[in-house]
């Protein structure tokens, strides 16, 4: 099943879902500036804000090379 998913969507299901959640979080934060990152974490399916931010690596940057918070609020662009 995972090979079928990857052949259709171009990435493993975990990567696809993480990106989907981050894109949804981006849309939420941009549409409602009063939302806190912790609130958005819950809205996109994370059970804790720390797990939401854990997708970043040890240097504070995610897989596309920017910090997750700056990515979410749109102050940085992917490299």
N, CA, C and O atoms as a CHARMM CRD file, in Angstrom:
* protein
*
  316
    1    1 UNK  N      0.80900  -1.18300   0.00000 PROA 1      0.00000
    2    1 UNK  CA     0.00000   0.00000   0.00000 PROA 1      0.00000
    3    1 UNK  C      0.86200   1.26000   0.00000 PROA 1      0.00000
    4    1 UNK  O      0.54300   2.23300  -0.68300 PROA 1      0.00000
    5    2 UNK  N      1.97500   1.24000   0.78200 PROA 2      0.00000
    6    2 UNK  CA     2.80700   2.43400   0.83300 PROA 2      0.00000
    7    2 UNK  C      3.47200   2.71300  -0.51400 PROA 2      0.00000
    8    2 UNK  O      3.66500   3.87500  -0.87200 PROA 2      0.00000
    9    3 UNK  N      3.82400   1.67800  -1.25900 PROA 3      0.00000
   10    3 UNK  CA     4.40600   1.89500  -2.58500 PROA 3      0.00000
   11    3 UNK  C      3.37600   2.48000  -3.54500 PROA 3      0.00000
   12    3 UNK  O      3.69700   3.33000  -4.37600 PROA 3      0.00000
   13    4 UNK  N      2.14900   2.01700  -3.42100 PROA 4      0.00000
   14    4 UNK  CA     1.07100   2.54700  -4.24800 PROA 4      0.00000
   15    4 UNK  C      0.83900   4.02500  -3.93100 PROA 4      0.00000
   16    4 UNK  O      0.68800   4.84100  -4.84000 PROA 4      0.00000
   17    5 UNK  N      0.81100   4.36800  -2.64200 PROA 5      0.00000
   18    5 UNK  CA     0.61200   5.75700  -2.23100 PROA 5      0.00000
   19    5 UNK  C      1.71900   6.64000  -2.79700 PROA 5      0.00000
   20    5 UNK  O      1.45200   7.70500  -3.35400 PROA 5      0.00000
   21    6 UNK  N      2.95800   6.19100  -2.65100 PROA 6      0.00000
   22    6 UNK  CA     4.08600   6.98000  -3.12600 PROA 6      0.00000
   23    6 UNK  C      4.05100   7.14500  -4.64000 PROA 6      0.00000
   24    6 UNK  O      4.40700   8.20700  -5.15000 PROA 6      0.00000
   25    7 UNK  N      3.63300   6.12500  -5.35900 PROA 7      0.00000
   26    7 UNK  CA     3.58000   6.23600  -6.81200 PROA 7      0.00000
   27    7 UNK  C      2.49400   7.21600  -7.26400 PROA 7      0.00000
   28    7 UNK  O      2.62800   7.84600  -8.31300 PROA 7      0.00000
   29    8 UNK  N      1.43600   7.34600  -6.49000 PROA 8      0.00000
   30    8 UNK  CA     0.34600   8.26400  -6.83100 PROA 8      0.00000
   31    8 UNK  C      0.66100   9.69200  -6.39200 PROA 8      0.00000
   32    8 UNK  O      0.45700  10.63400  -7.15800 PROA 8      0.00000
   33    9 UNK  N      1.15800   9.86100  -5.16300 PROA 9      0.00000
   34    9 UNK  CA     1.34300  11.19500  -4.58800 PROA 9      0.00000
   35    9 UNK  C      2.78300  11.70300  -4.61500 PROA 9      0.00000
   36    9 UNK  O      3.02900  12.87100  -4.31600 PROA 9      0.00000
   37   10 UNK  N      3.72700  10.84900  -4.96600 PROA 10     0.00000
   38   10 UNK  CA     5.11000  11.28200  -5.11300 PROA 10     0.00000
   39   10 UNK  C      5.92800  11.34500  -3.83900 PROA 10     0.00000
   40   10 UNK  O      7.09300  11.74100  -3.87400 PROA 10     0.00000
   41   11 UNK  N      5.35000  10.96700  -2.72600 PROA 11     0.00000
   42   11 UNK  CA     6.09100  10.94700  -1.47200 PROA 11     0.00000
   43   11 UNK  C      5.45700   9.92100  -0.53900 PROA 11     0.00000
   44   11 UNK  O      4.29800   9.54500  -0.70900 PROA 11     0.00000
   45   12 UNK  N      6.23000   9.47300   0.44900 PROA 12     0.00000
   46   12 UNK  CA     5.66200   8.53300   1.42200 PROA 12     0.00000
   47   12 UNK  C      4.50400   9.19500   2.17700 PROA 12     0.00000
   48   12 UNK  O      4.43400  10.42100   2.26900 PROA 12     0.00000
   49   13 UNK  N      3.60800   8.38200   2.71000 PROA 13     0.00000
   50   13 UNK  CA     2.41600   8.91600   3.36300 PROA 13     0.00000
   51   13 UNK  C      2.77100   9.81600   4.54800 PROA 13     0.00000
   52   13 UNK  O      2.10700  10.83200   4.75800 PROA 13     0.00000
   53   14 UNK  N      3.80200   9.47000   5.33000 PROA 14     0.00000
   54   14 UNK  CA     4.18600  10.29800   6.46400 PROA 14     0.00000
   55   14 UNK  C      4.60300  11.69400   6.00200 PROA 14     0.00000
   56   14 UNK  O      4.18800  12.69400   6.58800 PROA 14     0.00000
   57   15 UNK  N      5.41100  11.75900   4.96900 PROA 15     0.00000
   58   15 UNK  CA     5.85800  13.04200   4.42600 PROA 15     0.00000
   59   15 UNK  C      4.68500  13.82400   3.87000 PROA 15     0.00000
   60   15 UNK  O      4.57800  15.03000   4.09100 PROA 15     0.00000
   61   16 UNK  N      3.80900  13.15100   3.15200 PROA 16     0.00000
   62   16 UNK  CA     2.63400  13.80300   2.58600 PROA 16     0.00000
   63   16 UNK  C      1.75700  14.39700   3.68300 PROA 16     0.00000
   64   16 UNK  O      1.31500  15.54100   3.57700 PROA 16     0.00000
   65   17 UNK  N      1.50700  13.62500   4.73300 PROA 17     0.00000
   66   17 UNK  CA     0.64700  14.10200   5.82100 PROA 17     0.00000
   67   17 UNK  C      1.29600  15.24500   6.59400 PROA 17     0.00000
   68   17 UNK  O      0.61500  16.19700   6.97500 PROA 17     0.00000
   69   18 UNK  N      2.60200  15.16100   6.82900 PROA 18     0.00000
   70   18 UNK  CA     3.29300  16.24900   7.51900 PROA 18     0.00000
   71   18 UNK  C      3.18600  17.53400   6.70500 PROA 18     0.00000
   72   18 UNK  O      2.89600  18.59800   7.25200 PROA 18     0.00000
   73   19 UNK  N      3.42000  17.43700   5.40300 PROA 19     0.00000
   74   19 UNK  CA     3.32700  18.61500   4.54900 PROA 19     0.00000
   75   19 UNK  C      1.90400  19.14900   4.48700 PROA 19     0.00000
   76   19 UNK  O      1.69400  20.36200   4.47700 PROA 19     0.00000
   77   20 UNK  N      0.92900  18.25200   4.44400 PROA 20     0.00000
   78   20 UNK  CA    -0.46900  18.66400   4.43200 PROA 20     0.00000
   79   20 UNK  C     -0.80800  19.43400   5.71300 PROA 20     0.00000
   80   20 UNK  O     -1.44300  20.48700   5.66600 PROA 20     0.00000
   81   21 UNK  N     -0.37900  18.89800   6.84500 PROA 21     0.00000
   82   21 UNK  CA    -0.63500  19.56600   8.12300 PROA 21     0.00000
   83   21 UNK  C      0.03600  20.93500   8.18000 PROA 21     0.00000
   84   21 UNK  O     -0.57000  21.90500   8.63600 PROA 21     0.00000
   85   22 UNK  N      1.28000  21.01800   7.72200 PROA 22     0.00000
   86   22 UNK  CA     2.00200  22.29000   7.75900 PROA 22     0.00000
   87   22 UNK  C      1.35100  23.31800   6.82600 PROA 22     0.00000
   88   22 UNK  O      1.26300  24.49800   7.16300 PROA 22     0.00000
   89   23 UNK  N      0.90100  22.86700   5.66100 PROA 23     0.00000
   90   23 UNK  CA     0.21500  23.78300   4.74900 PROA 23     0.00000
   91   23 UNK  C     -1.10000  24.27300   5.34300 PROA 23     0.00000
   92   23 UNK  O     -1.45400  25.44300   5.19700 PROA 23     0.00000
   93   24 UNK  N     -1.81900  23.38100   6.00900 PROA 24     0.00000
   94   24 UNK  CA    -3.06000  23.76500   6.67700 PROA 24     0.00000
   95   24 UNK  C     -2.77000  24.73800   7.82100 PROA 24     0.00000
   96   24 UNK  O     -3.48900  25.72100   8.00300 PROA 24     0.00000
   97   25 UNK  N     -1.71700  24.46300   8.58700 PROA 25     0.00000
   98   25 UNK  CA    -1.32000  25.36200   9.67200 PROA 25     0.00000
   99   25 UNK  C     -0.95500  26.73800   9.12300 PROA 25     0.00000
  100   25 UNK  O     -1.31000  27.75800   9.71400 PROA 25     0.00000
  101   26 UNK  N     -0.25300  26.76800   8.00100 PROA 26     0.00000
  102   26 UNK  CA     0.09500  28.03200   7.36400 PROA 26     0.00000
  103   26 UNK  C     -1.15100  28.82100   7.02000 PROA 26     0.00000
  104   26 UNK  O     -1.24000  30.01500   7.30200 PROA 26     0.00000
  105   27 UNK  N     -2.10900  28.15100   6.41000 PROA 27     0.00000
  106   27 UNK  CA    -3.35400  28.82100   6.03000 PROA 27     0.00000
  107   27 UNK  C     -4.08800  29.34900   7.26000 PROA 27     0.00000
  108   27 UNK  O     -4.61400  30.46200   7.23400 PROA 27     0.00000
  109   28 UNK  N     -4.13000  28.56900   8.32900 PROA 28     0.00000
  110   28 UNK  CA    -4.79500  29.01300   9.55300 PROA 28     0.00000
  111   28 UNK  C     -4.12300  30.24600  10.14400 PROA 28     0.00000
  112   28 UNK  O     -4.79800  31.20900  10.50700 PROA 28     0.00000
  113   29 UNK  N     -2.80300  30.21800  10.24200 PROA 29     0.00000
  114   29 UNK  CA    -2.08000  31.34000  10.83500 PROA 29     0.00000
  115   29 UNK  C     -2.18900  32.60200   9.99000 PROA 29     0.00000
  116   29 UNK  O     -2.25800  33.70700  10.52800 PROA 29     0.00000
  117   30 UNK  N     -2.20400  32.44500   8.67800 PROA 30     0.00000
  118   30 UNK  CA    -2.32300  33.60900   7.80500 PROA 30     0.00000
  119   30 UNK  C     -3.73800  34.18000   7.81300 PROA 30     0.00000
  120   30 UNK  O     -3.92200  35.38900   7.67100 PROA 30     0.00000
  121   31 UNK  N     -4.72400  33.32600   7.97700 PROA 31     0.00000
  122   31 UNK  CA    -6.11100  33.79800   7.91400 PROA 31     0.00000
  123   31 UNK  C     -6.59600  34.37900   9.23800 PROA 31     0.00000
  124   31 UNK  O     -7.51300  35.20000   9.24900 PROA 31     0.00000
  125   32 UNK  N     -6.00000  33.97000  10.34400 PROA 32     0.00000
  126   32 UNK  CA    -6.43500  34.45400  11.65100 PROA 32     0.00000
  127   32 UNK  C     -5.20400  34.76400  12.49300 PROA 32     0.00000
  128   32 UNK  O     -4.64500  33.88100  13.14300 PROA 32     0.00000
  129   33 UNK  N     -4.79400  36.00700  12.47400 PROA 33     0.00000
  130   33 UNK  CA    -3.57500  36.43000  13.17500 PROA 33     0.00000
  131   33 UNK  C     -3.69900  36.30400  14.69200 PROA 33     0.00000
  132   33 UNK  O     -2.69300  36.37900  15.39700 PROA 33     0.00000
  133   34 UNK  N     -4.91500  36.11300  15.20500 PROA 34     0.00000
  134   34 UNK  CA    -5.08200  35.99000  16.65100 PROA 34     0.00000
  135   34 UNK  C     -4.78400  34.58100  17.15900 PROA 34     0.00000
  136   34 UNK  O     -4.64600  34.37900  18.36500 PROA 34     0.00000
  137   35 UNK  N     -4.68200  33.60800  16.25700 PROA 35     0.00000
  138   35 UNK  CA    -4.38700  32.23300  16.66900 PROA 35     0.00000
  139   35 UNK  C     -2.96000  32.12500  17.17900 PROA 35     0.00000
  140   35 UNK  O     -2.04200  32.73600  16.63100 PROA 35     0.00000
  141   36 UNK  N     -2.78700  31.35000  18.22200 PROA 36     0.00000
  142   36 UNK  CA    -1.45600  31.06000  18.74100 PROA 36     0.00000
  143   36 UNK  C     -0.96700  29.76900  18.08900 PROA 36     0.00000
  144   36 UNK  O     -1.76700  28.92600  17.68200 PROA 36     0.00000
  145   37 UNK  N      0.34200  29.62800  17.99400 PROA 37     0.00000
  146   37 UNK  CA     0.92700  28.42900  17.39600 PROA 37     0.00000
  147   37 UNK  C      0.44600  27.18500  18.14100 PROA 37     0.00000
  148   37 UNK  O      0.17800  26.16000  17.51400 PROA 37     0.00000
  149   38 UNK  N      0.33200  27.25800  19.45500 PROA 38     0.00000
  150   38 UNK  CA    -0.14600  26.10800  20.23800 PROA 38     0.00000
  151   38 UNK  C     -1.57300  25.73000  19.84200 PROA 38     0.00000
  152   38 UNK  O     -1.90800  24.54800  19.77900 PROA 38     0.00000
  153   39 UNK  N     -2.41500  26.73300  19.57400 PROA 39     0.00000
  154   39 UNK  CA    -3.78500  26.45900  19.14100 PROA 39     0.00000
  155   39 UNK  C     -3.80400  25.78600  17.77700 PROA 39     0.00000
  156   39 UNK  O     -4.55400  24.83800  17.54300 PROA 39     0.00000
  157   40 UNK  N     -2.97000  26.28900  16.89000 PROA 40     0.00000
  158   40 UNK  CA    -2.90100  25.72000  15.54300 PROA 40     0.00000
  159   40 UNK  C     -2.40500  24.28400  15.59000 PROA 40     0.00000
  160   40 UNK  O     -2.86900  23.44000  14.82400 PROA 40     0.00000
  161   41 UNK  N     -1.46600  24.00300  16.48300 PROA 41     0.00000
  162   41 UNK  CA    -0.96300  22.63400  16.62600 PROA 41     0.00000
  163   41 UNK  C     -2.11100  21.67400  16.88000 PROA 41     0.00000
  164   41 UNK  O     -2.18100  20.61400  16.25700 PROA 41     0.00000
  165   42 UNK  N     -3.00300  22.02800  17.77800 PROA 42     0.00000
  166   42 UNK  CA    -4.15800  21.17800  18.06300 PROA 42     0.00000
  167   42 UNK  C     -5.10700  21.08600  16.88900 PROA 42     0.00000
  168   42 UNK  O     -5.65600  20.02000  16.61000 PROA 42     0.00000
  169   43 UNK  N     -5.30200  22.19200  16.20400 PROA 43     0.00000
  170   43 UNK  CA    -6.23700  22.20200  15.07500 PROA 43     0.00000
  171   43 UNK  C     -5.77700  21.33900  13.90100 PROA 43     0.00000
  172   43 UNK  O     -6.59900  20.82100  13.14500 PROA 43     0.00000
  173   44 UNK  N     -4.46800  21.18800  13.75200 PROA 44     0.00000
  174   44 UNK  CA    -3.96400  20.37800  12.63500 PROA 44     0.00000
  175   44 UNK  C     -3.62400  18.95200  13.05300 PROA 44     0.00000
  176   44 UNK  O     -3.03800  18.19200  12.28300 PROA 44     0.00000
  177   45 UNK  N     -4.00100  18.59400  14.29800 PROA 45     0.00000
  178   45 UNK  CA    -3.91200  17.19300  14.68200 PROA 45     0.00000
  179   45 UNK  C     -2.76500  16.77900  15.57000 PROA 45     0.00000
  180   45 UNK  O     -2.58000  15.58600  15.80900 PROA 45     0.00000
  181   46 UNK  N     -1.98800  17.72400  16.06700 PROA 46     0.00000
  182   46 UNK  CA    -0.91600  17.36900  16.98800 PROA 46     0.00000
  183   46 UNK  C     -1.46200  17.40300  18.40000 PROA 46     0.00000
  184   46 UNK  O     -2.23400  18.29900  18.74200 PROA 46     0.00000
  185   47 UNK  N     -1.07300  16.43800  19.23000 PROA 47     0.00000
  186   47 UNK  CA    -1.58500  16.40600  20.59200 PROA 47     0.00000
  187   47 UNK  C     -0.80400  17.29900  21.54300 PROA 47     0.00000
  188   47 UNK  O     -1.20800  17.47800  22.69200 PROA 47     0.00000
  189   48 UNK  N      0.30400  17.86000  21.08400 PROA 48     0.00000
  190   48 UNK  CA     1.03400  18.82900  21.89800 PROA 48     0.00000
  191   48 UNK  C      1.81500  19.77700  20.99000 PROA 48     0.00000
  192   48 UNK  O      2.26500  19.37800  19.91600 PROA 48     0.00000
  193   49 UNK  N      1.97500  21.02400  21.41400 PROA 49     0.00000
  194   49 UNK  CA     2.74400  21.98100  20.62000 PROA 49     0.00000
  195   49 UNK  C      4.18700  21.54600  20.39900 PROA 49     0.00000
  196   49 UNK  O      4.77400  21.85300  19.36200 PROA 49     0.00000
  197   50 UNK  N      4.76500  20.83000  21.36800 PROA 50     0.00000
  198   50 UNK  CA     6.14800  20.38900  21.19900 PROA 50     0.00000
  199   50 UNK  C      6.28200  19.37800  20.06300 PROA 50     0.00000
  200   50 UNK  O      7.28300  19.37500  19.34700 PROA 50     0.00000
  201   51 UNK  N      5.28400  18.52800  19.89700 PROA 51     0.00000
  202   51 UNK  CA     5.32900  17.59000  18.76800 PROA 51     0.00000
  203   51 UNK  C      5.13900  18.32600  17.44500 PROA 51     0.00000
  204   51 UNK  O      5.70100  17.94100  16.41900 PROA 51     0.00000
  205   52 UNK  N      4.34800  19.37900  17.48600 PROA 52     0.00000
  206   52 UNK  CA     4.12500  20.19600  16.29400 PROA 52     0.00000
  207   52 UNK  C      5.42800  20.82300  15.81200 PROA 52     0.00000
  208   52 UNK  O      5.69900  20.85300  14.61200 PROA 52     0.00000
  209   53 UNK  N      6.22900  21.32000  16.74200 PROA 53     0.00000
  210   53 UNK  CA     7.49000  21.95000  16.35500 PROA 53     0.00000
  211   53 UNK  C      8.62700  20.95100  16.20400 PROA 53     0.00000
  212   53 UNK  O      9.71200  21.31900  15.75300 PROA 53     0.00000
  213   54 UNK  N      8.40100  19.70000  16.57100 PROA 54     0.00000
  214   54 UNK  CA     9.45400  18.68700  16.49700 PROA 54     0.00000
  215   54 UNK  C      9.81300  18.30400  15.07100 PROA 54     0.00000
  216   54 UNK  O     10.80100  17.60200  14.85400 PROA 54     0.00000
  217   55 UNK  N      9.03100  18.75200  14.09600 PROA 55     0.00000
  218   55 UNK  CA     9.39300  18.39700  12.72800 PROA 55     0.00000
  219   55 UNK  C     10.64700  19.12600  12.27300 PROA 55     0.00000
  220   55 UNK  O     11.19300  18.81800  11.21400 PROA 55     0.00000
  221   56 UNK  N     11.10900  20.09100  13.06400 PROA 56     0.00000
  222   56 UNK  CA    12.34700  20.77600  12.71500 PROA 56     0.00000
  223   56 UNK  C     13.53300  19.94400  13.18500 PROA 56     0.00000
  224   56 UNK  O     13.41600  19.12300  14.09500 PROA 56     0.00000
  225   57 UNK  N     14.64800  20.16800  12.56300 PROA 57     0.00000
  226   57 UNK  CA    15.85000  19.43600  12.93400 PROA 57     0.00000
  227   57 UNK  C     16.53700  20.14300  14.09500 PROA 57     0.00000
  228   57 UNK  O     16.03500  21.15100  14.59200 PROA 57     0.00000
  229   58 UNK  N     17.66000  19.63200  14.52300 PROA 58     0.00000
  230   58 UNK  CA    18.37500  20.19300  15.66200 PROA 58     0.00000
  231   58 UNK  C     18.82700  21.63000  15.43800 PROA 58     0.00000
  232   58 UNK  O     18.98000  22.38000  16.40200 PROA 58     0.00000
  233   59 UNK  N     19.04400  22.02800  14.19300 PROA 59     0.00000
  234   59 UNK  CA    19.49800  23.40300  13.94900 PROA 59     0.00000
  235   59 UNK  C     18.33200  24.38100  13.82300 PROA 59     0.00000
  236   59 UNK  O     18.53200  25.53900  13.45500 PROA 59     0.00000
  237   60 UNK  N     17.11300  23.92400  14.12700 PROA 60     0.00000
  238   60 UNK  CA    15.96000  24.81800  14.10100 PROA 60     0.00000
  239   60 UNK  C     15.37500  25.02400  12.72000 PROA 60     0.00000
  240   60 UNK  O     14.52600  25.89400  12.52800 PROA 60     0.00000
  241   61 UNK  N     15.81400  24.24400  11.76800 PROA 61     0.00000
  242   61 UNK  CA    15.30800  24.38700  10.40700 PROA 61     0.00000
  243   61 UNK  C     14.63200  23.09400   9.99500 PROA 61     0.00000
  244   61 UNK  O     15.01700  22.01100  10.43500 PROA 61     0.00000
  245   62 UNK  N     13.62700  23.21300   9.15300 PROA 62     0.00000
  246   62 UNK  CA    12.92900  22.00700   8.70700 PROA 62     0.00000
  247   62 UNK  C     13.55900  21.47300   7.43100 PROA 62     0.00000
  248   62 UNK  O     14.60800  21.94800   6.99600 PROA 62     0.00000
  249   63 UNK  N     12.92600  20.50500   6.85200 PROA 63     0.00000
  250   63 UNK  CA    13.48600  19.84000   5.67700 PROA 63     0.00000
  251   63 UNK  C     13.63400  20.76100   4.47800 PROA 63     0.00000
  252   63 UNK  O     14.40800  20.45600   3.57200 PROA 63     0.00000
  253   64 UNK  N     12.90800  21.89000   4.44300 PROA 64     0.00000
  254   64 UNK  CA    13.05400  22.80200   3.31200 PROA 64     0.00000
  255   64 UNK  C     13.96700  23.97100   3.64100 PROA 64     0.00000
  256   64 UNK  O     14.07800  24.91700   2.86100 PROA 64     0.00000
  257   65 UNK  N     14.62900  23.90700   4.81100 PROA 65     0.00000
  258   65 UNK  CA    15.69400  24.83700   5.12200 PROA 65     0.00000
  259   65 UNK  C     15.30100  26.13700   5.79000 PROA 65     0.00000
  260   65 UNK  O     16.07600  27.09300   5.75000 PROA 65     0.00000
  261   66 UNK  N     14.13300  26.21300   6.40200 PROA 66     0.00000
  262   66 UNK  CA    13.74100  27.42200   7.11700 PROA 66     0.00000
  263   66 UNK  C     13.12200  27.04700   8.45100 PROA 66     0.00000
  264   66 UNK  O     12.66700  25.91800   8.63500 PROA 66     0.00000
  265   67 UNK  N     13.10600  27.98600   9.37800 PROA 67     0.00000
  266   67 UNK  CA    12.51300  27.67200  10.67500 PROA 67     0.00000
  267   67 UNK  C     11.01600  27.48900  10.53100 PROA 67     0.00000
  268   67 UNK  O     10.37600  28.15500   9.71700 PROA 67     0.00000
  269   68 UNK  N     10.45900  26.58400  11.32400 PROA 68     0.00000
  270   68 UNK  CA     9.04300  26.24600  11.15600 PROA 68     0.00000
  271   68 UNK  C      8.12400  27.41800  11.44600 PROA 68     0.00000
  272   68 UNK  O      7.12600  27.60000  10.74900 PROA 68     0.00000
  273   69 UNK  N      8.43300  28.20800  12.44800 PROA 69     0.00000
  274   69 UNK  CA     7.55000  29.32200  12.77300 PROA 69     0.00000
  275   69 UNK  C      7.59700  30.37000  11.66100 PROA 69     0.00000
  276   69 UNK  O      6.55400  30.88200  11.25400 PROA 69     0.00000
  277   70 UNK  N      8.78300  30.69200  11.17000 PROA 70     0.00000
  278   70 UNK  CA     8.87400  31.66200  10.07700 PROA 70     0.00000
  279   70 UNK  C      8.21700  31.13300   8.81400 PROA 70     0.00000
  280   70 UNK  O      7.60900  31.90300   8.07100 PROA 70     0.00000
  281   71 UNK  N      8.32500  29.85500   8.56000 PROA 71     0.00000
  282   71 UNK  CA     7.63800  29.25800   7.41800 PROA 71     0.00000
  283   71 UNK  C      6.13000  29.42000   7.56200 PROA 71     0.00000
  284   71 UNK  O      5.44100  29.82400   6.62600 PROA 71     0.00000
  285   72 UNK  N      5.63600  29.10000   8.74500 PROA 72     0.00000
  286   72 UNK  CA     4.20000  29.13300   8.96100 PROA 72     0.00000
  287   72 UNK  C      3.62100  30.53400   8.82300 PROA 72     0.00000
  288   72 UNK  O      2.50800  30.69900   8.32400 PROA 72     0.00000
  289   73 UNK  N      4.36600  31.54000   9.26000 PROA 73     0.00000
  290   73 UNK  CA     3.82400  32.89200   9.15500 PROA 73     0.00000
  291   73 UNK  C      4.27000  33.58400   7.87300 PROA 73     0.00000
  292   73 UNK  O      3.91500  34.73600   7.62400 PROA 73     0.00000
  293   74 UNK  N      5.04600  32.87600   7.06600 PROA 74     0.00000
  294   74 UNK  CA     5.39300  33.39400   5.73800 PROA 74     0.00000
  295   74 UNK  C      6.46500  34.44600   5.69400 PROA 74     0.00000
  296   74 UNK  O      6.53400  35.20300   4.72600 PROA 74     0.00000
  297   75 UNK  N      7.31500  34.52800   6.71500 PROA 75     0.00000
  298   75 UNK  CA     8.37400  35.53300   6.69700 PROA 75     0.00000
  299   75 UNK  C      9.64600  35.03700   6.04400 PROA 75     0.00000
  300   75 UNK  O     10.57700  35.81300   5.83100 PROA 75     0.00000
  301   76 UNK  N      9.69700  33.76400   5.72600 PROA 76     0.00000
  302   76 UNK  CA    10.84700  33.21100   5.01200 PROA 76     0.00000
  303   76 UNK  C     10.33400  32.35400   3.87400 PROA 76     0.00000
  304   76 UNK  O      9.23100  31.81100   3.94100 PROA 76     0.00000
  305   77 UNK  N     11.12000  32.23700   2.85300 PROA 77     0.00000
  306   77 UNK  CA    10.78300  31.39600   1.70700 PROA 77     0.00000
  307   77 UNK  C     11.71100  30.19900   1.67900 PROA 77     0.00000
  308   77 UNK  O     12.83100  30.25900   2.18700 PROA 77     0.00000
  309   78 UNK  N     11.25400  29.12900   1.09600 PROA 78     0.00000
  310   78 UNK  CA    12.08700  27.93300   0.97700 PROA 78     0.00000
  311   78 UNK  C     13.28200  28.21200   0.08700 PROA 78     0.00000
  312   78 UNK  O     13.20700  28.99800  -0.85700 PROA 78     0.00000
  313   79 UNK  N     14.39200  27.54800   0.40800 PROA 79     0.00000
  314   79 UNK  CA    15.62100  27.72800  -0.37200 PROA 79     0.00000
  315   79 UNK  C     15.51400  27.06000  -1.71900 PROA 79     0.00000
  316   79 UNK  O     16.45700  27.10900  -2.50900 PROA 79     0.00000
